[in-house]
Amino acid sequence: AGRMEGGLHAQLLAAAARDRWPGPNDASQISLKWPDGFLPYAWGSRFFQWQSDRYGDSVIPGFIERTSRRLWPLTVSGPMKDAGGQGVGGAWRAIRDAWTDRAGASDSGAVIASGLYEEPRPRLSPDGRYLAYVHVDGRDDPRVVVRDLQAGMEAWRHRINAGVDLAWVDSALVVSQLDFSSPVEIRRRLYRWVPGAAWDPVPGSERLTRPFAAPGGGIAAVDLGAHASRVVNMPGREPLAAPPADAWAYIVQSPDGSWLAGSRHRNGQWDIVLWPPGRPQDAVEATRDAAVDDDPSWAPAGDRLLFTSERGERGIPQIFAFQPADGSVEQLTWEPAGARQPALTADGKLIYVTMRADGRALVERPLPAGRPASASSRPAGPRGPAPAVAVRETGYAPWASLRPHFWIPTWHDEGITGRFAGALTAGIDAVGRTNYVAHFAVSSRGRVEGLLDVEHQRWKALSLTASVQQTWDRARARVIVQQPVVDTIPVVLGERELLVGAGGVLRWRRWRSAVTARLAAQWQQDGLAIDSPPALRFTDPRTDYAGPSVSVGIQHVSQPALAISPE
């Protein structure tokens, strides 16, 4: 399932070969073009693999050695050629030509939604009338869309957070999504939504994901608190009988309730397994191979189980169907850019997700005739148990990460008032409980500037702050003198400000909203000094202020995928 083996990167290259192949300068971390962050990984891994396949394994360590000893190590073609490989331009064209030759034409049908940046996870309602899916297009807020298939139009929508999974349970849509359970914790939670009505959290559903309709009614889900190896019923989180698994992905119940089917991870591979509710000992393995198999979905008649498998060429996923009656497997799609997440309507339309140059697309087409599936072409890896790792538990010691690890020189020029040279450092411990900034500077006149700002937030909703800061600034003024005659004289003043404060901050946080309230005590001392002739002095050069400080902050932000800042 790595970069060179998993199906997602192969889908991206296959889609780009059909429509719009990126240039080598697009394959950077700062690209705003789809598929943005995937570009340096999906294309970069193929670039180095192509060099290794064509010119030998020694090219890669040779490239690393030559790059690491260059004064300017930010070029690729020169070190690659020196190591016996080919420059970026020629290799990039060769990779593009190889993928273009095998791209082929898409056999997808009508487009329901396109340009999607995240998996839409299409789900059909039990009566087959509505299609729910996740719509994230990089422009508007992420949302769940419920589409009326009979009317051919959107019926309802609801804003969502992130990491969303969907399932229909009777007439309600159950949504699993991420949210802040405290200002420092993000947890999954289930929500129940009857389209057109309220959106309600399911009590006691923290850390549950991949919901599905439970046998006998109600909601079941995968328990992340048990490392996704346990399936539970709601309410109460009672364990649901299931075959042994290291982890579960998606699980679905057949229309007549006679089967449960899920994708499980066991012995180092993902496979599809079926079992009658309450009888996991009678489980049937629909697949047993090294390919990644996922996305189970029942046909409306319950006679076939559709699923996604990466067993084909280059790991590009396609949709297959398993017949529980005879154990046969058929392949249903041959999409050049792959097909995932199948849903079959009662009138024989296959809905699935494929890849295009601008993102994922949700499409609908008549169900094609299946062909017997070939065996998996995925190489099998080692299946032995993981080696034992010695584990010990200790108390938390923050100083190793909290102590200063760097310093930055500083220079503050206030002319005759002082030219301050100093150093600044900062630190934060490994879990973010304590952080600080410290600065100290001194001038040739012996004046001192400094800052020490410390925050400790061991508690979820409360943080404590303390700070002390002294600064010097230069100011110009005119002084009225009466001896020997009335006159005004320009002078340069040195203004010293000393601030000492301590307080506490209460925080509340959700996905888009945050509220903070700060209560502090503060003492401020302002001092003045005359830094230029004549020889004058202040009768009282200091002014002191002290008192409480109260502040409240309210924030609500929205950040679409292509926004350059929170909105």
C-alpha positions as CSV (number, residue, x, y, z in Angstrom):
1,A,0.0,0.0,0.0
2,G,3.0,2.3,-0.2
3,R,3.7,5.1,-2.8
4,M,4.8,2.7,-5.6
5,E,2.2,0.0,-4.8
6,G,-1.0,1.7,-3.7
7,G,-3.7,2.5,-6.2
8,L,-4.3,6.2,-5.5
9,H,-1.1,7.5,-7.0
10,A,-1.5,5.3,-10.1
11,Q,-5.0,6.8,-10.5
12,L,-3.7,10.3,-10.4
13,L,-1.1,9.6,-13.1
14,A,-3.6,7.7,-15.3
15,A,-6.1,10.6,-15.1
16,A,-3.5,13.2,-15.9
17,A,-2.3,11.2,-18.9
18,R,-5.8,11.4,-20.4
19,D,-6.4,15.1,-19.8
20,R,-3.6,17.3,-18.4
21,W,-0.1,16.1,-17.6
22,P,1.7,18.5,-15.1
23,G,5.1,19.9,-15.8
24,P,8.1,19.0,-13.6
25,N,7.9,22.5,-11.9
26,D,4.3,21.7,-10.8
27,A,5.6,18.8,-8.7
28,S,6.4,20.9,-5.7
29,Q,5.0,21.3,-2.2
30,I,3.6,24.8,-2.9
31,S,1.5,24.0,-6.0
32,L,-2.2,25.1,-5.8
33,K,-3.1,22.9,-8.8
34,W,-4.9,19.7,-8.3
35,P,-3.6,17.3,-6.9
36,D,-1.4,19.8,-5.1
37,G,0.3,18.0,-2.2
38,F,0.2,14.6,-4.0
39,L,2.3,15.9,-7.0
40,P,5.8,15.6,-5.6
41,Y,5.0,12.1,-4.2
42,A,3.0,10.5,-7.0
43,W,5.1,11.9,-9.8
44,G,8.4,12.1,-7.9
45,S,8.4,8.4,-6.9
46,R,7.7,7.4,-10.5
47,F,10.6,9.7,-11.6
48,F,13.1,8.0,-9.4
49,Q,11.7,4.5,-10.1
50,W,12.0,5.1,-13.8
51,Q,15.7,6.1,-13.4
52,S,16.4,3.0,-11.3
53,D,14.6,0.7,-13.7
54,R,16.4,2.1,-16.8
55,Y,19.9,2.8,-15.5
56,G,20.2,0.5,-12.5
57,D,19.8,0.7,-8.7
58,S,23.1,2.5,-8.2
59,V,21.7,5.7,-9.8
60,I,19.7,6.6,-6.7
61,P,22.5,6.5,-4.1
62,G,24.8,8.1,-6.6
63,F,22.3,11.0,-7.0
64,I,22.1,11.4,-3.3
65,E,25.9,11.5,-2.8
66,R,26.4,14.0,-5.6
67,T,23.5,16.2,-4.4
68,S,24.7,16.2,-0.7
69,R,28.2,17.6,-1.6
70,R,27.0,20.3,-3.9
71,L,27.3,23.9,-2.7
72,W,23.8,24.5,-4.3
73,P,21.9,21.3,-3.6
74,L,18.6,22.3,-5.2
75,T,19.1,21.0,-8.7
76,V,18.2,17.5,-10.0
77,S,19.3,17.1,-13.6
78,G,23.1,17.7,-13.0
79,P,23.5,15.2,-10.1
80,M,21.3,12.7,-11.9
81,K,23.3,12.8,-15.1
82,D,26.6,12.6,-13.1
83,A,25.2,9.5,-11.4
84,G,24.5,7.8,-14.8
85,G,20.8,8.7,-15.1
86,Q,18.9,11.1,-17.3
87,G,18.0,14.8,-16.8
88,V,14.5,15.9,-15.7
89,G,13.3,17.0,-19.1
90,G,13.9,13.7,-20.9
91,A,12.8,11.5,-18.1
92,W,9.7,13.5,-17.5
93,R,8.6,13.1,-21.2
94,A,9.4,9.4,-21.1
95,I,7.2,8.8,-18.1
96,R,4.4,10.9,-19.6
97,D,4.6,9.0,-22.9
98,A,4.5,5.6,-21.1
99,W,1.3,6.6,-19.2
100,T,-0.3,8.2,-22.2
101,D,0.1,5.1,-24.3
102,R,-1.8,3.1,-21.7
103,A,-4.3,5.7,-20.7
104,G,-7.2,4.6,-22.9
105,A,-10.7,6.1,-23.0
106,S,-12.9,6.4,-20.0
107,D,-16.1,4.2,-20.0
108,S,-17.8,6.2,-17.3
109,G,-21.3,7.6,-17.9
110,A,-23.2,10.6,-16.6
111,V,-21.4,12.9,-14.1
112,I,-23.2,13.5,-10.8
113,A,-20.4,15.7,-9.3
114,S,-16.8,16.4,-10.3
115,G,-13.7,18.3,-9.2
116,L,-14.0,16.7,-5.7
117,Y,-10.9,17.0,-3.5
118,E,-12.0,14.2,-1.0
119,E,-13.6,10.8,-1.3
120,P,-17.4,11.3,-1.8
121,R,-18.4,8.0,-0.1
122,P,-21.7,7.6,-2.0
123,R,-24.5,5.8,-0.1
124,L,-28.0,4.8,-1.3
125,S,-31.0,5.1,1.0
126,P,-32.7,1.8,1.9
127,D,-35.6,2.7,-0.4
128,G,-33.2,3.5,-3.3
129,R,-34.6,7.0,-3.8
130,Y,-31.8,9.1,-2.3
131,L,-28.1,9.3,-2.8
132,A,-26.0,10.9,-0.1
133,Y,-22.4,11.8,-0.7
134,V,-19.6,14.1,0.6
135,H,-19.0,17.2,-1.5
136,V,-15.6,18.9,-1.0
137,D,-14.7,21.0,-4.1
138,G,-12.1,23.4,-2.7
139,R,-14.4,26.4,-3.1
140,D,-17.4,26.2,-0.8
141,D,-17.6,24.8,2.7
142,P,-17.5,21.0,2.9
143,R,-21.0,19.5,2.9
144,V,-23.1,16.4,2.8
145,V,-25.4,16.4,-0.2
146,V,-28.6,14.3,-0.5
147,R,-29.7,13.9,-4.1
148,D,-33.1,12.9,-5.2
149,L,-32.4,10.3,-7.9
150,Q,-36.0,10.3,-9.3
151,A,-36.0,14.1,-9.7
152,G,-32.3,14.2,-10.7
153,M,-31.5,17.1,-8.4
154,E,-30.1,18.0,-5.0
155,A,-32.7,17.8,-2.3
156,W,-30.8,18.7,0.9
157,R,-27.3,19.6,2.1
158,H,-25.6,20.1,5.5
159,R,-22.2,21.5,6.4
160,I,-19.6,19.1,7.7
161,N,-16.2,19.2,9.4
162,A,-13.6,16.7,8.1
163,G,-12.9,12.9,7.9
164,V,-16.5,12.1,7.1
165,D,-18.1,8.7,6.8
166,L,-21.8,8.1,5.9
167,A,-24.4,5.4,6.4
168,W,-28.2,5.2,6.0
169,V,-30.0,3.7,9.0
170,D,-33.7,3.6,8.1
171,S,-34.7,7.1,7.0
172,A,-31.8,8.8,8.8
173,L,-28.3,9.5,7.6
174,V,-25.6,8.7,10.2
175,V,-22.5,10.8,9.9
176,S,-19.1,10.2,11.5
177,Q,-16.9,13.3,11.6
178,L,-14.1,15.0,13.5
179,D,-14.6,17.7,16.0
180,F,-12.8,19.2,19.0
181,S,-14.0,17.6,22.2
182,S,-11.8,20.0,24.1
183,P,-9.4,22.8,23.0
184,V,-6.6,20.3,22.7
185,E,-8.4,17.1,21.6
186,I,-9.9,16.1,18.3
187,R,-12.3,13.1,18.4
188,R,-14.7,11.4,16.1
189,R,-18.4,11.4,16.9
190,L,-21.6,10.2,15.3
191,Y,-24.4,12.4,14.3
192,R,-27.9,11.5,13.2
193,W,-29.6,13.5,10.5
194,V,-33.0,13.0,9.0
195,P,-32.7,15.2,5.8
196,G,-34.8,18.3,6.3
197,A,-34.8,18.0,10.1
198,A,-32.3,18.6,12.9
199,W,-28.7,17.4,13.0
200,D,-28.2,15.6,16.4
201,P,-25.1,14.1,18.0
202,V,-25.5,10.5,19.0
203,P,-24.8,10.3,22.8
204,G,-21.9,8.2,23.8
205,S,-20.5,7.9,20.3
206,E,-17.0,9.4,20.8
207,R,-14.2,7.7,18.9
208,L,-16.7,5.7,16.8
209,T,-16.4,5.7,13.0
210,R,-17.6,3.9,9.8
211,P,-21.2,3.5,10.9
212,F,-23.6,1.0,9.4
213,A,-27.1,-0.4,10.0
214,A,-26.9,-2.9,12.8
215,P,-28.6,-6.3,12.7
216,G,-32.1,-6.0,14.2
217,G,-32.1,-2.2,13.8
218,G,-30.1,0.7,15.2
219,I,-26.6,1.9,14.6
220,A,-23.4,-0.1,14.7
221,A,-19.8,1.3,14.2
222,V,-16.1,0.6,14.4
223,D,-14.6,1.5,17.7
224,L,-11.3,3.5,17.3
225,G,-10.7,3.2,21.0
226,A,-10.0,-0.5,20.5
227,H,-7.6,0.3,17.5
228,A,-10.5,-0.4,15.1
229,S,-10.4,-4.1,15.8
230,R,-13.8,-4.1,17.6
231,V,-17.3,-3.5,16.2
232,V,-20.0,-2.2,18.6
233,N,-23.7,-1.6,18.8
234,M,-25.3,1.7,19.9
235,P,-26.4,2.7,22.4
236,G,-24.2,1.2,25.1
237,R,-21.3,0.2,22.8
238,E,-22.0,-3.5,23.3
239,P,-19.6,-5.6,21.2
240,L,-21.1,-7.0,18.0
241,A,-20.0,-10.5,17.1
242,A,-17.5,-10.4,14.3
243,P,-14.7,-12.6,12.9
244,P,-11.2,-12.0,14.3
245,A,-9.5,-8.9,12.8
246,D,-6.6,-6.6,13.5
247,A,-8.7,-3.7,12.2
248,W,-12.0,-3.1,10.3
249,A,-12.6,-0.7,7.5
250,Y,-16.2,-0.5,6.1
251,I,-19.0,-2.9,7.0
252,V,-22.5,-3.2,5.4
253,Q,-25.6,-5.3,6.1
254,S,-27.4,-7.1,3.3
255,P,-30.9,-5.8,2.4
256,D,-32.6,-8.8,4.0
257,G,-30.3,-8.8,7.0
258,S,-28.9,-12.3,6.5
259,W,-25.3,-11.2,5.9
260,L,-22.8,-8.8,7.2
261,A,-19.8,-8.0,5.0
262,G,-16.7,-6.0,5.7
263,S,-13.2,-5.2,4.8
264,R,-10.9,-6.5,7.5
265,H,-7.1,-6.3,8.0
266,R,-5.6,-9.5,9.1
267,N,-2.2,-11.2,8.6
268,G,-0.9,-8.1,6.9
269,Q,-3.6,-7.7,4.2
270,W,-7.0,-6.2,3.5
271,D,-9.7,-8.7,2.4
272,I,-13.5,-8.9,2.2
273,V,-15.2,-11.3,4.6
274,L,-18.9,-12.2,5.0
275,W,-20.7,-13.7,8.0
276,P,-24.3,-14.3,9.2
277,P,-25.2,-11.9,12.1
278,G,-24.4,-13.6,15.4
279,R,-22.4,-16.4,13.8
280,P,-18.9,-15.1,13.0
281,Q,-17.6,-18.7,13.1
282,D,-19.4,-19.3,9.8
283,A,-17.5,-16.5,8.1
284,V,-16.8,-16.7,4.3
285,E,-13.8,-15.1,2.7
286,A,-14.7,-13.4,-0.5
287,T,-11.1,-12.5,-1.2
288,R,-7.8,-13.7,0.2
289,D,-4.9,-12.1,-1.6
290,A,-2.3,-9.3,-1.3
291,A,-4.4,-6.7,-3.1
292,V,-6.2,-4.0,-1.0
293,D,-9.9,-4.9,-1.0
294,D,-12.5,-2.5,0.4
295,D,-15.7,-0.6,-0.1
296,P,-18.3,-3.4,0.2
297,S,-21.8,-2.6,-1.0
298,W,-24.7,-4.9,-1.6
299,A,-26.8,-5.1,-4.7
300,P,-30.5,-4.2,-4.0
301,A,-31.6,-7.9,-4.4
302,G,-28.9,-9.0,-2.0
303,D,-27.6,-11.6,-4.4
304,R,-24.2,-9.9,-5.1
305,L,-21.7,-8.0,-3.0
306,L,-19.8,-5.3,-4.8
307,F,-16.4,-4.2,-3.7
308,T,-13.2,-2.4,-4.8
309,S,-9.9,-4.2,-5.4
310,E,-6.5,-3.1,-6.4
311,R,-5.6,-6.5,-7.8
312,G,-5.2,-5.2,-11.4
313,E,-2.4,-3.8,-13.4
314,R,-0.4,-1.0,-11.7
315,G,-2.7,-1.4,-8.7
316,I,-5.4,0.8,-10.2
317,P,-8.6,-0.1,-8.4
318,Q,-11.6,-1.5,-10.2
319,I,-15.1,-2.7,-9.0
320,F,-15.8,-6.4,-8.6
321,A,-18.8,-8.5,-7.6
322,F,-18.8,-11.6,-5.3
323,Q,-21.7,-14.1,-5.6
324,P,-22.3,-15.7,-2.1
325,A,-24.3,-18.5,-3.8
326,D,-21.3,-20.0,-5.6
327,G,-18.3,-18.0,-4.5
328,S,-17.5,-16.6,-7.9
329,V,-16.0,-13.2,-8.5
330,E,-16.6,-10.9,-11.5
331,Q,-15.0,-7.7,-12.7
332,L,-17.5,-5.0,-13.5
333,T,-15.4,-1.9,-14.5
334,W,-12.3,-1.3,-16.6
335,E,-11.8,2.4,-15.9
336,P,-8.3,3.6,-17.0
337,A,-8.2,6.0,-14.0
338,G,-9.8,3.5,-11.6
339,A,-13.2,3.0,-10.0
340,R,-14.0,3.0,-6.2
341,Q,-16.9,3.0,-3.8
342,P,-19.7,1.3,-5.8
343,A,-23.4,1.7,-5.2
344,L,-26.0,-0.1,-7.3
345,T,-29.5,1.3,-7.8
346,A,-32.7,-0.8,-8.1
347,D,-33.0,0.1,-11.8
348,G,-29.5,-1.2,-12.7
349,K,-27.4,1.9,-12.6
350,L,-23.9,1.6,-11.2
351,I,-22.7,4.7,-9.2
352,Y,-19.0,4.9,-8.4
353,V,-16.0,7.3,-8.0
354,T,-13.3,7.7,-10.6
355,M,-10.4,10.1,-11.0
356,R,-10.1,13.0,-13.5
357,A,-7.6,15.7,-14.1
358,D,-9.5,18.2,-11.9
359,G,-10.2,15.8,-9.0
360,R,-12.5,12.9,-8.2
361,A,-15.7,12.5,-10.1
362,L,-18.9,10.8,-9.0
363,V,-20.5,9.1,-12.1
364,E,-23.5,6.9,-13.0
365,R,-23.7,4.4,-15.8
366,P,-25.7,1.3,-16.7
367,L,-24.4,-1.8,-15.0
368,P,-21.9,-3.4,-17.4
369,A,-21.8,-7.1,-18.0
370,G,-19.3,-8.8,-15.7
371,R,-16.4,-11.0,-16.7
372,P,-14.7,-13.6,-14.6
373,A,-12.1,-11.9,-12.5
374,S,-8.4,-12.8,-12.9
375,A,-6.3,-13.6,-9.9
376,S,-4.6,-10.8,-8.1
377,S,-1.4,-9.6,-9.7
378,R,-0.2,-7.9,-6.4
379,P,3.0,-9.4,-5.0
380,A,2.5,-11.0,-1.6
381,G,4.7,-9.6,1.2
382,P,5.9,-11.2,4.4
383,R,3.1,-12.4,6.6
384,G,4.9,-13.2,9.8
385,P,4.1,-11.4,13.1
386,A,5.7,-8.1,13.9
387,P,8.8,-8.3,16.0
388,A,8.3,-7.7,19.7
389,V,9.2,-4.2,20.9
390,A,10.3,-3.6,24.5
391,V,8.0,-0.9,26.0
392,R,8.5,0.9,29.3
393,E,6.4,3.7,30.9
394,T,7.9,6.6,32.7
395,G,6.8,10.0,34.0
396,Y,6.8,12.9,31.7
397,A,10.0,15.0,31.8
398,P,9.6,18.1,29.7
399,W,13.1,19.7,30.1
400,A,14.8,17.7,27.4
401,S,12.6,19.3,24.7
402,L,11.8,22.5,26.6
403,R,15.4,23.7,27.2
404,P,16.9,26.3,24.7
405,H,18.1,24.7,21.5
406,F,18.9,27.9,19.5
407,W,19.6,31.6,19.7
408,I,19.1,34.5,17.3
409,P,21.2,37.7,17.5
410,T,19.1,40.9,17.8
411,W,20.0,44.6,17.2
412,H,17.8,47.5,18.2
413,D,19.0,51.0,17.3
414,E,17.5,54.0,19.1
415,G,20.4,56.4,18.4
416,I,21.5,58.4,21.4
417,T,19.0,56.6,23.7
418,G,20.9,53.3,23.1
419,R,22.0,50.8,20.6
420,F,21.0,47.4,22.0
421,A,22.7,44.2,21.0
422,G,21.3,40.9,22.4
423,A,20.0,37.4,21.8
424,L,16.6,35.8,21.6
425,T,15.6,32.1,22.2
426,A,12.4,30.2,22.6
427,G,11.2,26.7,23.4
428,I,8.3,24.3,23.7
429,D,8.1,20.9,25.3
430,A,7.2,17.8,23.3
431,V,3.5,17.7,24.1
432,G,3.0,21.5,24.1
433,R,2.2,22.1,27.7
434,T,4.8,24.8,28.3
435,N,6.3,27.4,25.9
436,Y,8.4,30.5,26.4
437,V,10.2,33.3,24.6
438,A,13.2,34.9,26.2
439,H,15.2,38.0,25.0
440,F,18.0,40.0,26.6
441,A,19.9,43.0,25.2
442,V,22.2,45.7,26.6
443,S,23.4,49.0,25.2
444,S,26.8,50.8,25.6
445,R,25.1,53.1,28.1
446,G,24.3,50.2,30.3
447,R,20.6,50.2,29.6
448,V,18.8,46.9,29.4
449,E,16.0,45.5,27.3
450,G,14.5,42.1,27.9
451,L,11.5,39.9,27.6
452,L,10.4,36.7,29.3
453,D,7.0,35.3,28.3
454,V,5.9,31.9,29.6
455,E,2.6,30.0,29.0
456,H,1.7,26.7,30.7
457,Q,-1.4,24.8,29.5
458,R,-1.4,21.5,31.2
459,W,-5.2,21.6,31.5
460,K,-7.5,21.2,28.6
461,A,-9.4,24.4,28.9
462,L,-7.1,26.6,31.1
463,S,-3.7,28.1,30.4
464,L,-1.6,30.3,32.7
465,T,0.6,33.1,31.4
466,A,3.3,35.3,33.0
467,S,5.5,37.9,31.3
468,V,7.9,40.7,32.1
469,Q,9.2,43.1,29.4
470,Q,11.3,46.2,29.4
471,T,11.9,48.3,26.3
472,W,13.6,51.7,25.4
473,D,12.4,54.1,22.7
474,R,13.7,57.5,21.6
475,A,11.4,60.5,21.4
476,R,11.8,64.2,20.6
477,A,10.3,67.0,22.6
478,R,10.6,70.8,23.2
479,V,11.2,72.1,26.7
480,I,10.2,75.6,27.8
481,V,12.9,77.3,29.9
482,Q,12.7,80.7,31.7
483,Q,16.3,81.4,32.6
484,P,18.0,83.6,31.5
485,V,15.1,84.3,29.0
486,V,11.9,82.5,28.1
487,D,12.8,80.0,25.3
488,T,12.0,76.5,23.9
489,I,14.9,74.0,23.6
490,P,14.7,70.8,21.6
491,V,15.7,67.7,23.6
492,V,15.8,63.9,23.0
493,L,14.0,61.8,25.5
494,G,14.6,58.2,26.4
495,E,11.3,56.4,27.1
496,R,11.5,53.2,29.2
497,E,8.5,51.0,29.5
498,L,8.4,48.1,32.0
499,L,5.5,45.7,31.9
500,V,4.8,42.8,34.4
501,G,1.7,40.7,34.1
502,A,0.2,37.3,35.0
503,G,-3.2,35.8,34.3
504,G,-5.2,32.9,33.1
505,V,-7.0,32.1,29.8
506,L,-10.1,29.9,29.6
507,R,-10.7,28.4,26.1
508,W,-13.6,26.7,24.3
509,R,-13.0,25.3,20.8
510,R,-15.0,23.6,18.1
511,W,-14.1,22.9,14.4
512,R,-14.8,26.4,13.1
513,S,-15.4,28.4,16.3
514,A,-13.4,29.4,19.3
515,V,-14.0,31.5,22.4
516,T,-11.3,32.7,24.8
517,A,-11.6,34.7,28.0
518,R,-8.5,36.2,29.7
519,L,-8.3,37.6,33.3
520,A,-5.0,39.1,34.3
521,A,-3.3,41.5,36.6
522,Q,-0.8,44.0,35.1
523,W,1.7,46.6,36.4
524,Q,3.2,49.1,34.0
525,Q,5.9,51.6,34.8
526,D,6.9,54.4,32.3
527,G,10.1,56.3,32.9
528,L,11.7,59.3,31.1
529,A,15.3,60.4,30.8
530,I,16.8,63.4,29.0
531,D,19.5,62.1,26.6
532,S,20.6,65.4,25.1
533,P,21.8,68.8,26.5
534,P,21.0,71.0,28.3
535,A,21.5,69.4,31.7
536,L,17.9,69.2,32.8
537,R,16.2,66.7,35.0
538,F,12.6,65.6,35.8
539,T,11.2,66.1,39.2
540,D,9.3,62.8,38.9
541,P,10.4,60.8,35.8
542,R,8.3,57.7,36.6
543,T,4.6,56.9,36.3
544,D,3.1,53.7,37.6
545,Y,-0.1,52.0,36.5
546,A,-1.6,48.8,38.0
547,G,-4.9,47.0,37.7
548,P,-6.8,44.1,36.3
549,S,-7.1,43.3,32.6
550,V,-10.1,41.5,31.1
551,S,-10.4,40.4,27.4
552,V,-12.7,38.2,25.4
553,G,-12.1,36.8,22.0
554,I,-14.7,35.2,19.7
555,Q,-13.6,33.6,16.4
556,H,-15.5,31.8,13.6
557,V,-13.5,30.8,10.5
558,S,-14.0,29.0,7.2
559,Q,-11.1,27.8,5.1
560,P,-11.9,26.1,1.8
561,A,-9.2,23.9,0.4
562,L,-7.7,26.5,-1.9
563,A,-8.0,29.5,0.4
564,I,-4.7,31.1,1.2
565,S,-5.8,32.2,4.7
566,P,-8.7,31.6,7.1
567,E,-11.8,33.6,6.1
